[in-house]
Amino acid sequence: MLILYYSNSGTTARAAQHIQAKTNGKLIELDINPAYPTEYDLVTEISKQQIDSDTHPQITNLPDLTDEKTIFIGFPIWYQRPPMFVNTFFEQSDLKGKTVIPFATSMSTPMSANTAFLEEMAENSGATLQAGFLANSNDTIDHYLSDRALLK
């Protein structure tokens, strides 16, 4: 099991670390190029520009997924959708025969707002996309993992 994530403020990192502790999966923080700024106003401006121009930033440390069967992909929700690097993940990865489980953090947008975007990304990748979840609390994460028998 592999947990890939990107975190701008630390919230998604904490969720990913909790998932790792509960599943014993490998944990990798994705490096995005160009890097997103940490200042909120700037990151929202850049993420909106990427959406508007359909820009898919590079992931510079995407690991070999050959031996992975289940891959969590974690991200903050920006503009009611996954950040554009999530498109890059689905485009650059050989996901045939893999189960991809998205998890996200957001204070205002439900995970269901991401579903159509994620389904479209997964469609051509060969991945089996599992219903994702908002990872805003440890209780929610624990419940999701328990219900799907993903706990270590």
Secondary structure, 3 states (H helix, E strand, C coil): CEEEECCCCCHHHHHHHHHHHHHCCEEEECCEECCCCCCHHHHHHHHHHHHHHCCCCEECCCCCCCCCCEEEEEEECECCECCCHHHHHHHHCCCCCCEEEEEEECCCCCHHHHHHHHHHHHHCCCCEECCCEECCCHHHHHHHHHHCCCCC
